[in-house]
Amino acid sequence: FYLFFIFNITIDVYFIISPIKRNGEDYYRVEIVVKAGINDFDPPLPNPPIFKKDDNFRKWLLAKLINGERAAYSAPGFSGKIRRTKDLLLQELYTIATEQYNFKPSRSSSDFITGFTRRHVIRVSSKQQQ
């Protein structure tokens, strides 16, 4: 496995799992490569990183994969992209609700929020809603 041959701007965590035979039993060697900016994540990788093929390994691997994904999502370069995508999706939902289904916010929500980010809030005036 040569990581240098893989160019991908979206993958931040790589798991390399290699099968090993020892005394007729199946084992796995696990290696993890993480891009700069990704925080460490549990469960820890033992030394040596060799696991017997059993249910404990399956549970450990599943937890490590999930936590690796979460660590990648919280990385500085990725979290901003997720936030922008969520903002655009929320704006799209509002547009569909108001244009296709004639949704009109009630009087109590005359400052209905149509889109937002952590830094600012865009509000629609009651004149625009009517």
Contact map, one row per residue, 1 for C-alpha under 8 A:
1110000000000001000000000000000000000000000000000000000000000000000000000000000000000000000000000000000000000000000000000000000000
1111110000000000000000000000000000000000000000000000000000000000000000000000000000000000000000000000000000000000000000000000000000
1111110000000000000000000000000000000000000000000000000000000000000000000000000000000000000000000000000000000000000000000000000000
0111111000000000000000000000000000000000000000000000000000000000000000000000000000000000000000000000000000000000000000000000000000
0111111000000000000000000000000000000000000000000000000000000000000000000000000000000000000000000000000000000000000000000000000000
0111111100000000000000000000000000000000000000000000000000000000000000000000000000000000000000000000000000000000000000000000000000
0001111110000000000000000000000000000000000000000000000000000000000000000000000000000000000000000000000000000000000000000000000000
0000011111100000000000000000000000000000000000000000000000000000000000000000000000000000000000000000000000000000000000000000000000
0000001111110000000000000000000000000000000000000000000000000000000000000000000000000000000000000000000000000000000000000000000000
0000000111110000000000000000000000000000000000000000000000000000000000000000000000000000000000000000000000000000000000000000000000
0000000111111100000000000000000000000000000000000000000000000000000000000000000000000000000000000000000000000000000000000000000000
0000000011111100000000000000000001100100000000000000000000000000000000010000000000000000000000000000000000000000000000000000000000
0000000000111110000000000000000111100000000000000000000000000000000110010000000000000000000000000000000000000000000000000000000000
0000000000111111000000000000000111000000000000000000000000000000000000000000000000000000000000000000000000000000000000000000000000
0000000000001111100000000000011110000000000000000000000000000000000000000000000000000000000000000000000000000000000000000000000000
1000000000000111110000000000011100000000000000000000000000000000000000000000000000000000000000000000000000000000000000000000000000
0000000000000011111000000001111000000000000000000000000000000000000000000000000000000000000000000000000000000000000000000000000000
0000000000000001111100000001110000000000000000000000000000000000000000000000000000000000000000000000000000000000000000000000000000
0000000000000000111110000111100000000000000000000000000000000000000000000000000000000000000000000000000000000000000000000000000000
0000000000000000011111000111100000000000000000000000000000000000000000000000000000000000000000000000000000000000000000000000000000
0000000000000000001111111110000000000000000000000000000000000000000000000000000000000000000000000000000000000000000000000000000000
0000000000000000000111111110000000000000000000000000000000000000000000000000000000000000000000000000000000000000000000000000000000
0000000000000000000011111000000000000000000000000000000000000000000000000000000000000000000000000000000000000000000000000000000000
0000000000000000000011111100000000000000000000000000000000000000000000000000000000000000000000000000000000000000000000000000000000
0000000000000000000011111110000000000000000000000001000000000000000000000000000000000000000000000000000000000000000000000000000000
0000000000000000001111011111000000000000000000000001100000000000000000000000000000000000000000000000000000000000000000000000000000
0000000000000000001111001111100000000000000000000111100000000000000000000000000000000000000000000000000000000000000000000000000000
0000000000000000111100000111110000000000000000000111100000000000000000000000000000000000000000000000000000000000000000000000000000
0000000000000000111100000011111000000000000000001110000000000000000000000000000000000000000000000000000000000000000000000000000000
0000000000000011110000000001111100000000000000001110000000000000000000000000000000000000000000000000000000000000000000000000000000
0000000000000011100000000000111110000000000000001000000000000000000000000000000000000000000000000000000000000000000000000000000000
0000000000001111000000000000011111000000000000000000000000000000000000000000000000000000000000000000000000000000000000000000000000
0000000000001110000000000000001111100000000000000000000000000000000000000000000000000000000000000000000000000000000000000000000000
0000000000011100000000000000000111110100000000000000000000000000000000000000000000000000000000000000000000000000000000000000000000
0000000000011000000000000000000011111100000000000000000000000000000000000000000000000000000000000000000000000000000000000000000000
0000000000000000000000000000000001111100000000000000000000000000000000000000000000000000000000000000000000000000000000000000000000
0000000000000000000000000000000000111110000000000000000000000000000000000011000000000000000000000000000000000000000000000000000000
0000000000010000000000000000000001111111000000000000000000000000000000110110000000000000000000000000000000000000000000000000000000
0000000000000000000000000000000000001111100000000000000000000000000000110010000000000000000000000000000000000000000000000000000000
0000000000000000000000000000000000000111110000000000000000000000000000100000000000000000000000000000000000000000000000000000000000
0000000000000000000000000000000000000011111100000000000000000001001100100000000000000000000000000000000000000000000000000000000000
0000000000000000000000000000000000000001111100000000000000000011001000000000000000000000000000000000000000000000000000000000000000
0000000000000000000000000000000000000000111110000000000000010011000000000000000000000000000000000000000000000000000000000000000000
0000000000000000000000000000000000000000111111000000000000000000000000000000000000000000000000000000000000000000000000000000000000
0000000000000000000000000000000000000000001111101000000000000000000000000000000000000000000000000000000000000000000000000000000000
0000000000000000000000000000000000000000000111111100000000000000000000000000000000000000000000000000000000000000000000000000000000
0000000000000000000000000000000000000000000011111100000000000000000000000000000000000000000000000000000000000000000000000000000000
0000000000000000000000000000000000000000000001111100000000000000000000000000000000000000000000000000000000000000000000000000000000
0000000000000000000000000000111000000000000011111110000000000000000000000000000000000000000000000000000000000000000000000000000000
0000000000000000000000000011110000000000000001111111000000000000000000000000000000000000000000000000000000000000000000000000000000
0000000000000000000000000011110000000000000000001111100010000000000000000000000000000000000000000000000000000000000000000000000000
0000000000000000000000001111000000000000000000000111110010000000000000000000000000000000000000000000000000000000000000000000000000
0000000000000000000000000111000000000000000000000011111011000000000000000000000000000000000000000000000000000000000000000000000000
0000000000000000000000000000000000000000000000000001111111000000000000000000000000000000000000000000000000000000000000000000000000
0000000000000000000000000000000000000000000000000000111111100000000000000000000000000000000000000000000000000000000000000000000000
0000000000000000000000000000000000000000000000000000011111110000000000000000000000000000000000000000000000000000000000000000000000
0000000000000000000000000000000000000000000000000011111111111000000000000000000000000000000000000000000000000000000000000000000000
0000000000000000000000000000000000000000000000000000111111111100000000000000000000000000000000000000000000000000000000000000000000
0000000000000000000000000000000000000000000000000000001111111110000000000000000000000000000000000000000000000000000000000000000000
0000000000000000000000000000000000000000001000000000000111111111000000000000000000000000000000000000000000000000000000000000000000
0000000000000000000000000000000000000000000000000000000011111111100000000000000000000000000000000000000000000000000000000000000000
0000000000000000000000000000000000000000000000000000000001111111110000000000000000000000000000000000000000000000000000000000000000
0000000000000000000000000000000000000000011000000000000000111111111000000000000000000000000000000000000000000000000000000000000000
0000000000000000000000000000000000000000111000000000000000011111111100000000000000000000000000000000000000000000000000000000000000
0000000000000000000000000000000000000000000000000000000000001111111110000000000000000000000000000000000000000000000000000000000000
0000000000000000000000000000000000000000000000000000000000000111111111000000000000000000000000000000000000000000000000000000000000
0000000000000000000000000000000000000000110000000000000000000011111111100000000000000000000000000000000000000000000000000000000000
0000000000001000000000000000000000000000100000000000000000000001111111110000000000000000000000000000000000000000000000000000000000
0000000000001000000000000000000000000000000000000000000000000000111111111000000000000000000000000000000000000000000000000000000000
0000000000000000000000000000000000000000000000000000000000000000011111111100000000000000000000000000000000000000000000000000000000
0000000000000000000000000000000000000111100000000000000000000000001111111110000000000000000000000000000000000000000000000000000000
0000000000011000000000000000000000000110000000000000000000000000000111111110010000000000000000000000000000000000000000000000000000
0000000000000000000000000000000000000000000000000000000000000000000011111110011001000000000000000000000000000000000000000000000000
0000000000000000000000000000000000000100000000000000000000000000000001111111011000000000000000000000000000000000000000000000000000
0000000000000000000000000000000000001110000000000000000000000000000000111111111000000000000000000000000000000000000000000000000000
0000000000000000000000000000000000001000000000000000000000000000000000000111111100000000000000000000000000000000000000000000000000
0000000000000000000000000000000000000000000000000000000000000000000000000011111110000000000000000000000000000000000000000000000000
0000000000000000000000000000000000000000000000000000000000000000000000011111111111000000000000000000000000000000000000000000000000
0000000000000000000000000000000000000000000000000000000000000000000000001111111111100000000000000000000000000000000000000000000000
0000000000000000000000000000000000000000000000000000000000000000000000000001111111110000000000000000000000000000000000000000000000
0000000000000000000000000000000000000000000000000000000000000000000000000000111111111000000000000000000000000000000000000000000000
0000000000000000000000000000000000000000000000000000000000000000000000001000011111111100000000000000000000000000000000000000000000
0000000000000000000000000000000000000000000000000000000000000000000000000000001111111110000000000000000000000000000010000000000000
0000000000000000000000000000000000000000000000000000000000000000000000000000000111111111000000000000000000000000000010000000000000
0000000000000000000000000000000000000000000000000000000000000000000000000000000011111111100000000000000000000000000000000000000000
0000000000000000000000000000000000000000000000000000000000000000000000000000000001111111110000000000000000000000000000000000000000
0000000000000000000000000000000000000000000000000000000000000000000000000000000000111111111000000000000000000000001110000000000000
0000000000000000000000000000000000000000000000000000000000000000000000000000000000011111111100000000000000000000001000000000000000
0000000000000000000000000000000000000000000000000000000000000000000000000000000000001111111110000000000000000000000000000000000000
0000000000000000000000000000000000000000000000000000000000000000000000000000000000000111111111000000000000000000011000000000000000
0000000000000000000000000000000000000000000000000000000000000000000000000000000000000011111111100000000000000000011000000000000000
0000000000000000000000000000000000000000000000000000000000000000000000000000000000000001111111110000000000000000000000000000000000
0000000000000000000000000000000000000000000000000000000000000000000000000000000000000000111111111000000000000000000000000000000000
0000000000000000000000000000000000000000000000000000000000000000000000000000000000000000011111111100000000000000010000000000000000
0000000000000000000000000000000000000000000000000000000000000000000000000000000000000000001111111111000000000000000000000000000000
0000000000000000000000000000000000000000000000000000000000000000000000000000000000000000000111111111100000000000000000000000000000
0000000000000000000000000000000000000000000000000000000000000000000000000000000000000000000011111111111000000000000000000000000000
0000000000000000000000000000000000000000000000000000000000000000000000000000000000000000000001111111111100000000000000000000000000
0000000000000000000000000000000000000000000000000000000000000000000000000000000000000000000000111111111000000000000000000000000000
0000000000000000000000000000000000000000000000000000000000000000000000000000000000000000000000111111110000000000000000000000000000
0000000000000000000000000000000000000000000000000000000000000000000000000000000000000000000000011111111000000000000000000000000000
0000000000000000000000000000000000000000000000000000000000000000000000000000000000000000000000001111111100000000000000000000000000
0000000000000000000000000000000000000000000000000000000000000000000000000000000000000000000000001110111110000000000000000000000000
0000000000000000000000000000000000000000000000000000000000000000000000000000000000000000000000000100011111000000000000000000000011
0000000000000000000000000000000000000000000000000000000000000000000000000000000000000000000000000000001111111101000000000000000010
0000000000000000000000000000000000000000000000000000000000000000000000000000000000000000000000000000000111111100000000000000000000
0000000000000000000000000000000000000000000000000000000000000000000000000000000000000000000000000000000011111100000000000000000000
0000000000000000000000000000000000000000000000000000000000000000000000000000000000000000000000000000000011111100000000000000000000
0000000000000000000000000000000000000000000000000000000000000000000000000000000000000000000000000000000011111111000000000000000000
0000000000000000000000000000000000000000000000000000000000000000000000000000000000000000000000000000000011111111000000000001110000
0000000000000000000000000000000000000000000000000000000000000000000000000000000000000000000000000000000000001111100000000011110000
0000000000000000000000000000000000000000000000000000000000000000000000000000000000000000000000000000000010001111110000000011100000
0000000000000000000000000000000000000000000000000000000000000000000000000000000000000000000000000000000000000011111100001111000000
0000000000000000000000000000000000000000000000000000000000000000000000000000000000000000011001000000000000000001111100000111000000
0000000000000000000000000000000000000000000000000000000000000000000000000000000000000011011000000000000000000000111110001110000000
0000000000000000000000000000000000000000000000000000000000000000000000000000000000000010000000000000000000000000111111111100000000
0000000000000000000000000000000000000000000000000000000000000000000000000000000000110010000000000000000000000000001111111000000000
0000000000000000000000000000000000000000000000000000000000000000000000000000000000000000000000000000000000000000000111111000000000
0000000000000000000000000000000000000000000000000000000000000000000000000000000000000000000000000000000000000000000111111000000000
0000000000000000000000000000000000000000000000000000000000000000000000000000000000000000000000000000000000000000000111111100000000
0000000000000000000000000000000000000000000000000000000000000000000000000000000000000000000000000000000000000000101111111110000000
0000000000000000000000000000000000000000000000000000000000000000000000000000000000000000000000000000000000000000111100011111000000
0000000000000000000000000000000000000000000000000000000000000000000000000000000000000000000000000000000000000011111000001111100000
0000000000000000000000000000000000000000000000000000000000000000000000000000000000000000000000000000000000000111110000000111110110
0000000000000000000000000000000000000000000000000000000000000000000000000000000000000000000000000000000000000111000000000011111110
0000000000000000000000000000000000000000000000000000000000000000000000000000000000000000000000000000000000000110000000000001111111
0000000000000000000000000000000000000000000000000000000000000000000000000000000000000000000000000000000000000000000000000000111111
0000000000000000000000000000000000000000000000000000000000000000000000000000000000000000000000000000000000000000000000000001111111
0000000000000000000000000000000000000000000000000000000000000000000000000000000000000000000000000000000110000000000000000001111111
0000000000000000000000000000000000000000000000000000000000000000000000000000000000000000000000000000000100000000000000000000011111
